[in-house]
């Protein structure tokens, strides 16, 4: 990678040390041009007319996203965020009293709420699989918990609250052997490191554009294995998803697009397509190697700072790093870093309910570098946090 060229193509790097890619990555000029040129076209000739003219580029977005996850274009559905994509997949499954939904202790908060709502409505049961000694979902325990009542295994690949990478491929082997649908929330992994649905063995995968993929906010997508479609009934439908048969019935459209609705921001779709295409050109292996290396450099640097503790789990850690300065609230630390031009965020206990119960460490400061960050930026963040930790110790805060 030519890091300097990538940074010249990323306007935000000129102004901030952006270590909040798990929140939203910085857009490239290429993505900005794809979006703004379409908005200008809409303003010039009309929204419908602009969509017609750019139809080939719009349709190409499906192919770029499919290649990114190892699928095919007709297995992709587009949404305005990853939560809506996840909801489209989850609520397409029918649940009955006694059915079981298995999930992990690092599951994302919105997913947990959906499980609990469905359990309340239908009489299904939510079963939380324990972690292994490293903090990952225990796949041996998962295999033991799966039985004839299990209707779904839903797991977050990379939690929002730390560097953990759950063993998705091992989970996929367990679910395939048991014949149980596997829904993988890959919001934090797609764009950060290689993701291959064939290797992972999931039946449905959801992701966002705005994080490590560096696409615009207001974008997300769903991948569905074709063999899984027969067991799924989209929760809503409109003319983009189905065709009226002329009587009192309708026929679903082929593939994953049966989950879509007709109205969409095509400027956002083109921005998402440009971001995915750029990631493919750079190569997800190269992106993943660099992101992990920067995350490891950051974590190692922070671990060496007195008065500062990192809180990441698992043997296979990614570019998301969480930490706490002793005696200092996470929000105060994040604000101090922001004043120094360093973008970070703070974990929310409500977004990781089970992990919060287990460890009691949230909120934490979350830093998340990506491939366009430099080693100097990593070292600068470590130095800033070391100064804050030293100041806290000097002030007598335990």
N, C-alpha and C positions, 0 to 999 in steps of 0.2 A: 504493500500500500504506500502511496505517496501521501503521507499525512498532511504535509503542508498544502498540497493541492486540494485535498479534501477540506481543509480548514478554510482555504480561500473560497471554496464553494459553499461554505456554511457561515452565513453572516453573523450569527450569534456568537461565534467563537472570538470575534474581535472585541466583544464587550464584557463577556462573563466567562468565568470558569464553571462550565455547565456540568454539574455532577448530579443531575436529576433526570437521567434518561429513563429510569423506571417510572417517572411521572409523565414526562413528555420529552421526546428527543427533539433536537434542533433540526428544523427543516433545511434542506439544501436548496441552492438556487435553482437546481433542476426541478425540484418539486414545486417551488414557488412559481416558476415560469409555467409549468403545466396547469396550475390552478388559475393564475391571473390571466393567462392568455385565453382560457375558456370563459372566464367571467367577462373579459372584454369582448369576446365573440358574442356571448349572450346579449350584452348591452348593444352590440352593433346590429345583429340580424335577428335576435329573438331567441328565447330559451329553447323552444322546441326545435327550431331550425338549427341552432348550434349543436344540439344533441344529435340530430340527423347527420350533420356534416362530420362530426367526430365519432360516429358510431364505431368505426374500426378500432380507434384508440381506446374507447370505452370498453369494448368487448375484450380487448387485449389485456385489460386489468385482471380478468378472471384467469387468463393463462399465466400471467406473472405470479399471482398468488398461489395458483395450483403448483407451479414449479417450485415455489418457495417451500411448500410443505410436502412435496412428493406426490401430489395428486393430479387430477385432470380438471380441465376448465369447467366441465359440467357438474363437478362435485363441489363447486364453490357458490355460496350465496353471500351477497353484500348487505351490510347493515350500517346504521349510523353510529354504532358503538359496539363494543364487544359484549356488554351486558345484554343488549337486545339480541345479539347473535346467540349467546348462551341460553337466554330464556326461550328463544325459538326452538332450540334443540331440546332442552329439558322439558318444556311444557308440551312437546309433541308426543311424549311417552305417556301411555295410560297407566294409572296406578289404582290399585284396589286395596281394600282393607287387608292387612297382613303382609302386603308387599314390603320389601326392605330396600332402602337407599343406603349404600355404603359410601362413606367419604373419609377424608383424612383430617388430622388435627391441624393441619396448616391450610385448610380450605378457606377460600376467600369469603368474606362476610356476606356479600350479596347472594352468593350461591347457597350458603347455609340458611339464610332467610327463606329462599325459595324452597329448599328441602323441608323446612319446618312448616311453611304455609301449605305445601302439598300434603304433608303428613296430617295436618289439622283438617284439611278438606276431605281427604280420602280414607283416613285410617291407616295409611302406610306408616312405616317405622324408619326413623333415621338412626343408623348405626355408625358410630365413629370408630374407625380402625386405629389401634394404638400405633405409636412410633416405635422404631427400633432404637437401639442404644445410641445411634448417631443423630437421631432426630428426624430421619426420613420415615415415610410410611412403611410399616412392617409388612412386607409382601407375604411372609409366611402366615402372619395373623390374618391377612386379607383372605388367603386361600382357605383358611379354616372357617372364616365367618361366612363365606359364600355358600348358600344353600338354594333349595328349590324356590324359596320365597324371594330371592334377590332379583330385583327388577333393574337396578342400575348401580354401577360404580362410577362416581363422579369425583375427580381429583384435580387439584390445581398443580400444574407442572412446577412452576416456580412461584412460591408465595410472594405476596407484596411486602412482607415484613423481614426479609433477610436473604442471605446468599444460598439458601437451601435449593437443591434441585431434586425433586422427587423421582424415584426410579420408574418412570413412565413405561419404559419398554418391558420391565419385569411385571408391572401391573397389567400391561397388555397381554403378556403371555398367560397370566392367571385368568384374566377375563375371557380370553379366546378359548382356553381349555374348558371353562365352565359354561360357555355360550351366553355370557351376560354382557349387555351393552356397556360400553366404556366411553364416558364423556370427559374429554381432557380440556381444561381451561389453560390455554397456552398464551395467555395475555402477556406475560412477562418473558416468555422464551422465544416466540417468533420474532426474528430480527436480531436477537442477542446471540444465538448460536444455532447450529443446524438442527432442523426439526424435520423428521421424515415419518409420515403417517404409517407407512408400511412397516418400518422398524418399530415404531411405538405400539402398533397394534390397537389403536383407538378406533372407535366407530364414528365419533363426532369430535371435532376440534374447533375451538373458537379462539379468536385473536383480535387484537386492536391494531390500528394503524399508527397511533400517536406516540407509542413508547419507543422501544428499541428499533422498530422498523423505520422510524423517522418520517412517518406520514402525517397528514393533517389530523387535527382533532375532529371528532364527528365521523369517524370511519371505523369499521370492524368487519369481520367476515366469519363465516361458518364453513367448515369442510365436513361433508358427510360421505361415509363409505356407501357406495351404491347398494350393497347387500343389506344395509341397515334401513333403507327407506321404507321397506314393507312394514316395519314395526313402528313407524313414525307417522303421526297424523298432525300436520301443522295446526297450531292453536288458532290461527286466524288465516283468512284467505282474501284475495282480491284478484283483479284481472291480470296482475303480473304472475300470479301463482297457479291459476287454474283456468279452465275453459268451460263455459256453460255448454251443456249438451243439447240445448234446444227444448228440453222438457223441464224436469224438476231436479236435475242432477248436474254434476260437473265432473271434469277429469283433471287431476293434478298434472301440471307440466312435468316434463321429464327432468330428472336430476334434482340438484339442490335448490334450483331457483324457485321451486314451489314454496320456499320459505320467505321469499322476498315480497315487498310491496312496491307499487308502481312508482311512487314519487321518490326521487333521490337527488342529492346534490351532485351533479355530474362534475363540477369543478373539484369537489372532494374526491370523487372516484378517480379522476385523472391524476390528482395528486398522490393518491394511494398507489395507483399503478406505477407512477414514476418512481416512488420510493422503493417499491418492491423490485422494479427493474434494476435500479441502482444497486440494491443489495445483492441481486443475482450476479450482476457484472463484477462486483467486488469479490464475491464468493463467500458463502456463509461459513466455510471452514476458516478462512482468513479472518473474517469478522469475529467469529467465536473465539479463535485463539487469542486475538488481541484484546478483546473485551475481558476474557478471563484473566489474562496476564495483568491488565491494568487493575482489575479487581483484587487480585492477589497482592500486587505491589501496595495498594492502598491498605488492605487488611493487615499485611505484615508491618507496614509503617505505623499504623494505629496501635497494633498490639505491643509495640515497643515504647509507647508513651505512658509514663506514670500518671495515674489518676484517670485513665481512659480505658474503657472495656468494650470490646466488640462482642456481638451477640448472634453470630451466624452459626447455623447448624449444618450437619451433613458432611460426608466425606468428599462430595463433589460439589464445590461451591462456584457460584457464578459471579457476575460483576456487581451484584447488589450487596452492599456492605452496611451493616447497622452497628451503631455504637452509642455510648453514653459517657458524658463527662461527669465524673463523680461530684455530687452536690449541686448540679446545674440542671435545670429543666431542659428537656429536649427542644422545646420551642424557643427558649432563650438562646441555646447554642445555635440553632438554625438561623435565628435573627442576627446573631453576631457574625456568622459566616456570610450571610447575605450582605451585611454592611461592608464586608471585604470583597464583594463581587463574586462570591462562591455560591452557586445554586445547589441547595439540598432540599430535602423535605423531612417530615416527621411521620413515623408510623402511627396509625390510628387503632387503638385497642378494639374498636367496634368492627374493624375490617378483618380481624383475625381472632374471632371469639375464643376458639378452643386453645390456640397458642397463648393467648393472653391468660386464660385460666391456668395453663400448664406452667408458664414461666414467670408471669407477673413482671415483665420487664418493659412493656410498652407504656407510654410512647418512647421511641428511640429516634435518634438522628439517622436518616437513611441517605447514603451517598451511592450513586450509581453511574460510574463512568461508561463511556462507549468508545468505539474504535477511533473516533476523531479527537478524543482527548489526548493530551501529551503527558509524558512522564513528569515534566516540570509542573503541570497542573496538579497531578496526583501528589507530588511532594509538597506543593504549596498548600494544599488542603490539610495534609498531615501536620505541617508546620503551624498552620492557623489553629488547628484543634489542640496541638501541644501547648500553644500559648494560652488558650482558653483554660485548659486543664491546669496549667501552672498558676494562672491567676486565681482559679477556684481554690487551689491548695493554699496559696499565699493568704487568701481571705479567710482561711480556716474552715472552709466548707468540706465536710467529710466525703 
